Amino acid sequence: MQRAIELLCPAKDVETGIAAINHGADAVYIGYKKFGARNAAGNSLADIERLTQYAHLFFAKVFVTINTILYESELENVQKLIHQLYNIGVDAIIIQDMGILEMDLPPIPLHASTQTHNITAEKLKFLQSVGIQRVILARELSLREISTIRSTSDVEIEAFIHGALCVCYSGQCYLSHFLTGRSANRGECAQPCRSKYDLIDENGKILAKDKHLLSLKDFNQSQNIEQLIEAGVSSFKIEGRLKDISYVKNNTAHYRQILDNIIKNSKSLTKPSSGSCSYNFTPNPEKTFNRGYTQYFAKGRSKNMASFNTPKSTGQPLGKIIECNGSFIVINTAEEVNNNDGLCFFDQNNKLVGIKVNKVVGSKIYPNHPLSVKLGTSMFRNFDHKFEQQLLSNKSGTRTIDCKIEIKITDSSIELLLTDEDNVATHSSFNFEPELAKNPKGMLLTLKSQVEKTGNTVYKISNIKMQTNTHVPFFKLKHINAWRRELLEAHNRNRLNAYTREARATPTKAENYPDTVLDHTANISNTQAENFYQKHGATKTAPCFELTSNNQNKTLMTTRYCMLFEMGVCNGKGETIKEKLFLMDNLHKYELVFDCKKCEMKIKGGKKQFKITIVR
């Protein structure tokens, strides 16, 4: 039996979701207007239903995020919402709050969000035992760790392969709520990890000044897809429910091509959805929003994970400046630079400076203001105007389902049989007033050319066979077009009827939860969640960070990223760091605690005096 390999793409709205499908997504994840971990990317039930209907034409899936922690007053509404989502055809729900498992639910599959902190084999085994169909792994796991986890459980595994990285383990970050009252576990993260900090020692010595010490580069696993498949990953997820449609189109097409090439060369792998894609652009992840790229921990701990100098997009590296006279610059690059491109570079103070291209004459690039740049400075393009125009085109990506049509003609009737690449068939028969064609050959050519036209549908007619008697009837164009439209509309209905949703996995003999004493990091925010953990072996539970009034000195972040290793201070050999170190912003001082045995870094909160302004 072949193994299905899924490309899962983000959608902030229905238009972006349809674009993801058109550019090659096997599945799309989208949020309702409440209870998703991206409050700014909410959608109505009507829009989610429209996306679901479109996706199902391609046998692609739609997952809805209900991956925030839930307060007691919200439980009834969430249960009602899940039933509504099931009734409109949604394929799965992505959850964080275990209180959902105590609800009266329809038979819809449940996926455990990365917010549930999925980093151990024991956690995956537990989640599978309580009826979770799929587990979304922590981004921090290496290829080797994923493979080890896979060997202990046959639950579906989903892994992020591209997009923004949270510096903290997902679901374990409380810094935003500590500073602003906006909880990351409620979809309201203020992104304090992108702000500037100083690093100081216990004597007040400044080790780093005004740097974005917690701001990571973006994730890019393009080079590791085949190894991830071998490690046991079945679903490959692109981050970005807040990203624009160009980002989704470009990165979806990029990974679609990678996966198609792997699947084409494997007898054991298959694509779970239908259709073939074509593009009017060459996909390139460097050309849409990115902070520079890292493989993170895929192949173990490495440096250059962070972007200390800016949290903004730097985009595509172009080359170095080899000439600058104030009014123009020349870059040593093979890339074509065009009017209205956005370029950027780091000045002598490592500050990111952006310029807009007014015109290009030969190799000379004229920016929108006079410029003095040191020769040898690296230049980046963070807005490619020509590429962006290609992506914004309605024809940037086209996805079609291959079909063949058999036509049988008698003196007074015509039968059309459409069969698609999935062997879904639609038969239509039409009667007409007999009248012989004056030009039989021309009439048959006209019939063929009109039936081949599929317009704005998702179908492509690659083969037509006709069977007729010796007398060729005359057909009016309006009749042929009406027959074709009716055939294609009927085939839409047949494909939707042929689509089958997976049922929710049946819980097995429930495992005990891996931990028996649970603190605020278990994110228990309602009685149903508390009951769930107690039923599964927890002897002591605590309320979530958001419901606790005294959060001083609690751990605000736990990260696998080590700031000292990134700076070249730690050698990564597990040697204990004895000196006390602190992060400081303009109003707060946070203690850094290094668990060198686990190779983890914790950030602990001090006294909260004021709220700070978050730098985005």
N, C-alpha and C positions, 0 to 999 in steps of 0.2 A: 504493500500500500504506500502511495506517495505521501510525503509530508508537505502540508501547506505552509508556505512562508508568506506572512502578511506584512504589508507596508501600511502603517497606521499614521495618519496625518491630522494636524490640528485644524479647527475651524472656529474663528471667533463669531462668524455669522453664516447664514445659509449660502450666501454668494461665495464665500471663501470655501465652504464645504463642497459645493458643486465644482468649484475650480480644482480642489484637491482630487476629487473623483475623476474629473476630465484629464488630469495630468498624471494619473496612475495609481491613486490610493486604492488599496484593497479594503480599507476601513477608515472611518473618520470619527474623531471624538469632539464633542461639542457640549457646551454648557447651557443649562436652563437659566432663567433670569435670577434664580436664587440657588444657594447651596453648592455652587461650583467653586473651585479654588481660584477662580479668576473672576471676581465680581464685575469687572469691566467688560466681560465678554458673555453677557447673558442673552438668551433667545427665548421666544415664545414657543408654546407647544405647536402652534400652527406652522411656524418656520421649521421646527425640528421634524415635523411630519413631512413637510415638503422635501426636505433633504433626504429623509429616510426613503421616501418613494423613489426619488431619483437614484439613490445609491443602489437600491434593490433591483433596479433594471439591469445593473451590471453584476448582480449577485455580490455586491459590496455591502459592508456593514456600517451601522451607526451606533456608537457608544455615547452615553450621556454621563457627564461628570456630576455626581452628588458626593463630592470628596472633601467636604468641610466637616468639622466637628459640629454636632447638632445640639441645640439647647432644648430643654424639656418642652417648651412651648411650641417647638417646631416639629416634633415627632409625628403628630397626626397628619400634618400637611405633607410631610415627606412621604409617608406611607401612601397617601392619596396620589401624590405626584408619580410615584413609581408605578402604580396601577395605570395611570394615564399614559405614561411613557410606553408601557407594555402594550396598551390598547392601540397606540398609533404605529406600532411596528418596530420600536427601538430594539436593538439586538442585545444590549448589555448595559449594566449600570456600573460605573466606577465609583467605589466607595472608600471612605476612610473610617467613618464612625461605625464601630461594631454593634452599636445599638440597633442598626438596621437589620441585623441578623435575628433580632428578637421580634421583628414585625411580621404581620400577616402579609406575605408577598406573593405576587404572581410568579409563574415559573420562568422568570427572566434570569439569565446568567449574571453573576456578580463577579466583578474584577476588583481585586485588592489594590488600591492606589499605592503609588510609591510613598504617599504620605503615611502609610502604615509601617514604614521603616522595615523594609524587607531585605535583610542582609544575611540571614542564616538559614541553613537547611531546616532547622527545627521550626522556625517561623513558617516556612513554606508548607511543611508537613501539617502543622496545626491548621493553617488557613484552608488547606485542601480538605481536611477532615471535617470542617464545619460547613462545607458546601461552596467554597470559593472556587470558581472555574479557572480563573487566571490570576497570576500574581505579577505585578509590575515591580521589577527589581530596583533597588537603590542604584543610583548612577555611579556610586563609588566602587562597585565591585569590579574585579579584574576578570579577564577571560578565564583564568584558571579557577577562580572562586565560583564563577557561574557554572563551569563544567562540574565542579564538585557538588554544588547544590543540586544541579540537574540529576546527578546520579542517585540522589536519595528520594526523589519525588517525581511523579509523572504529571503534576499540575502544569497547565500551560504557563509558559514564561514569556513575558514581554519586557523589552529593554529599550531604554532611550538610546538613540544613535546620533542625535543632532539637536543643537539649540543651546539656549542659555543654561548655565549651571548655577544652582544654589550652592553656596559655600558650605552650608550646614546640611547634615542629613535631613532629607525631606520629612516634614512632620515633627521635627525636633527643634525648630527655630522659634524663639520667643522674643528675639531682640526688637522686632517691629512693635509688638504689643507692649513691651516694656517701655519703649520710648514714646510711642504715639497713641497707644490704645487700639491700634489697627493690627488685628491678628492675622498672621500668615495662615493659620489653621482655619480661618474664617474667610479666606479669599481676599484679604485686604492688605497684603504685605506692602509696606512703604519702602522696601528695598534699602534698608540701612547698610547692607553689605556693599552697596555701590558708593557709599560716602567716603570722605577722607578721614584718616586717623593718623595719630602719632604713635610710635612704638617707643616705650621708655622702660628703663630698668628700675629696680627698687630704689636706686639712688637719685632718680630723676634724670639720668642721662638719656638724651634723645638718640635713639638708634635709627629711626626713620621719621621723616617730617612731612606732614600733609600728603600722604600717599593713600591710594585706594587699596589698602592692604588686604581686604577681604573680597575684592572684586575679581572673579575668575574670568578667564577667556571662555569662549563658547566651545561646546562639545562638537566633535566631528569624528565619527567612527567609519568614515568612507573606506579606510584601508583595512578595517577589521570585520567586515560584514561576513565573509566566508567563515572566519574563525568563530564568530558569534553563532552562526548556524551550527557549526560543529560542536559548540559548547552546549547547544540545546535550546537556543532562543527561537521562538516561533513567530513572534510579532516584533517588528522594528518600528520604533516610535520616534517621530519628529516632534520636538517641543515647539510651542509657539501659538497658544490660543489668543495672545494679544498682538501677534505679528500681522503685518499687512498681507494682502493677497499676493503681491509679487514674491515675497519671501516663501509663501506656501507653494506657489506654482514652481518656482525655481528649484527648491529643495526636494519637492515631491518628484519632479522629473529626474533630478540627479540620482536619487536612490532607486527610482523605478528602473532606470537603465542599468544600475549596478546589479539589482536583484534579478532582472530579466536575463542578464548575461550569465549569472550563476545558475539560475534555474534551467536555462537552455542547455547548459553543459552538464546537467545532472539528471540521471534517470530516477532518482529518489525524491526529487523536490517538485512542487507544482505551485502555481499561483492560485489563490482561492477565489479570485473574482474573474470577470470576463472582459473581453475587449482588448484592443490594441491602441496604443497612443502614438501620436506624431506631434512634433513641436516645430514652431517657427523660430526657435532660439536654441542655442547650445547651453544646456544647464551648467552652472558654475556657482557653487556655494559662496565663493569669495566675493561675488558681485552683488549679493544682498546683505542685509544687516548682519554684521559679525564683529566681535571684539578681538579678532584673531582667534586661532583655533588650538585646541588641545585634545589629546586622546584621553586625558584625565588619568584614571588608574587602570585602563584597559590592559596595559602590559607592565603594571607595577608602578611604584612611586617614581615620579620624575619631576624635574624643575620646569620652569616656564609655563606653569598652569595659570598664573595670575596676570592681570593687567594693571600694574601698580599706578601707571601714569594717567589712565583715563578709563571710565566705564562706558564710554561711547563707542560707536562703531567706527573702526578704522578701515574696514572693507578690504579691497584687493591691493596687495603690494604691486607697485608699478616698476620701481627701479630707483636709481639715485640721480640727484640733480647734478648735471655736468656743466651747466651754464646758467647764470642769473645776472641780468643787468638792471633789475628793478622793474622794468615794464614787461619782461617776459622771462620764462624759464625754459630750459631744455632738459628732458629726462631721458636717461639711458634706458629705454624700454622698447619691447617689441609690440606692446599693446597700442591700439589706436585710441587716442584721446580726442574727444569731440566737444563742441560748444555745449555749454550748460552742464558739463560734468562737474561733480564736486570732488575736490582733491583735499588732502590733509597731510600734515607732517608734524613731527615733534620738534619744537624749537630748542634753543640751547638750555632752556630751563625745564625741558621735558614736558612742556605744555603743548597740548594738541591744538594746532592752528588749522582752520579750514578756509579754503578759497573756492571760488566758483570760476570756471573757465568761460571767459568772454568770447574768445576766438582762438583758432589754431591755424597757423600759417606754416606749412612745412613741418619742421620739428619744433618750431617756437610756439609755446603755449602762453597766451596772454591772460593773466588772471583779472579779477574784477577790481583789484586795487594794487598799488605798488607793493613790491615784495622784495625783501632782503633775506636771502636764505644762504646758509653756508653750503659750499659745494660738497658733495658727498652725502648730503642729507637724504634719507630714505623718504620717498613719496608714495602715498597710498591714494586709491580712489574709493571713496565711500558713497558715491552716487554716480552710476553709469547711465547717463541720460538715454542713450540709444538702446541699451539693454532694457531699461525700465519701460520704454515705449513698446518694445517687443512684448514684454511681460503683461502690460496693461491691455494689449490687444485681445479682442474676443476670440481670436484664432490662435492665441499663443499655444494652446494645447487642444488637440481633438482626440476623443476616444470613441471608437466605433466597434460595434459587435458585428462580426462577419456573418453574412447570410447568403443562402442560395434560394432561388425561386423556380418552381416548376409550373409551367403554364399549359393548360389543356384547353383547346378551343374546339367547340362544336359549332353547328350552324346557328344556334340561338343561345348558347351559354359559354361562359368562360370560368374555369376553375384555377385558382391561385393557391399554391402550397409553398409557404415560406418556412424554411428550416434554418435555425441559427447554429452557431458554433457549439452550443450546449445541447443540441438536438431537441430544443423546444420548437414545436411545429405549430403553425396556424394555417387552417384551411378556410378559404372563402370562395363562394360560388355566386355568380351574377348572371342574370338573364338579360338579353337585349333583343331588339327588333332585328330580324335577319335582313341584311343588305350586303351584297357582295362588294368587295373592294375593287376599285378600278385598277389599282396598282398593288397587287397582293404582296410583292416583295417589299415595297416601300411601306405598306401598312404594318407588316411584321417588324420592320426596323423601327418604325415609330412607336409601336407597342413596347418593344424592348427598351428603347431609350427612355420612355416615360416611366416604365415600371422601375428602372434603375435609379430614378431620382428619389432620394430619401430626405432631401431638405434638411430641416433642423432636428431630425430624429437622431437616435443613437445608433442607427443601423447603416451598414455598408453592404450593398448587393454585389457580390463578387462573381456570381455565376447565375445565368438564366438559361433554362432549357424549355423549349416550346414543342408542343405536340399539337398538330392540327390536321384536319382532313384536307381534301383537295381543294375545297372552297374556302378562301380566306375572307371573313366578314369585314365590313367597314366599321371601325370604332371611332366615335367622337372623342376628341381629346378630353373634354370635361368628364366623360364617363371613365376613361382610363385613369385620370387623376383621382377621381372620387373612389374608384375601386382600390387604388394603391393606398390612399389615405386610410380607408376603412381597414385594409389588411394590416397596415402598420399599427394602427390604434388597437386593433384586436390582438396583435402580437405583444404590445405593451402589457395588456391585461393578462395574457397568457404567461409572460415572463414573471410578472408579479405573483401570479398564482402558483407558478412553479418554484418560487423562492421559498425555502424552508428555514425557519429560525431554529437555532439550538435551544434546547430546554435547559433549565438550571440544573447544575450538577447535584446529585443526591449526596447529602452528608454521609460520611462513613462513621465508624465508631470514633467519637470525638476524642482527639488528643487533649491533654492538659496544656494550658498556655505555658510557654517556656519559662515564664517568671511567675513567682507566687506573690511577691511583694511589689506593688506597682505605685510609682510616684507620679508626679505631674506629667512626666513624659509619655505616659500611656494615653494622655489626652481624653480622659473620661469626663464628659460634659453633660451626661444625662443618666437617669436611673436605669434605663434599658441597657446602656453600655456597661454600667456597673454590675448589673445582674448577669450580663453575658460573661464577664471576666470571672466573677465569683462562681458561676456555674461550671467554669472550666479551670478551676483549681486555684484562683487567686485568693489568698488568705487576708491580704490587706490592700486596700485601694485608696487613692487620693484623688481629689478633684483636679481638673486641668488647670493650667497656668492662668487661663483667662477668667476662671471663677475663683481665684485665690487672691485675697487682698494683700497679703504680705509676700512679695516675691523678691525681696532683697537677698542677695548672695546666692540666688538660685542659678543653675546653669542656663544661660540664654542661648547658647549654641554648642553643638558638638560636631566637630568637623574631622574628616580624614585628611583634609588639606592641612599641611603644617607650614605656617608662615616662616618659621626659622629654617626649615629645609629649603623653602623657596628662595630665601635670602642667602643661602649658602652657609648658615651658621651651624645647623645640625647636619650630621653625616648620615642620618637615617638608619643607624645601626642599633637603635633602641637604647642608647645611653641616656640615663636620666639627666634632665636639665634642672640644676639646683637653683639657679638664680631666678628670682621672681621678676616677671615681666608684665607690663600692662599696656592696654590700648587706651588711647585718650582721644575724645573729640573735644569740642570747645566747652562742653558742660559735664562730661561724664568720664569716669575712670573705670575700666574693666580689667579684672585680673585674668591673665592667661594661665591655664593649667594644662601642662603637657603630660599625657599618659603615654610615656615612651614605650612601654611594653606593648600596648595596643597600637601605638603610633597614631594617636588621636590628640586633637587639641580642643580644649573647652574654653568658652568665654563665660565668665561669671559676672553678674551685675552687681554694681555697688549701689549707693544711695541715689535714688532718683530725685533730682531737684527740679529740673525743668524739662520740657519737651524741646527737641531740637528740630531744626529745619532739615529735611531729608534732601540730599542731593541726588537727583535722578540721572 
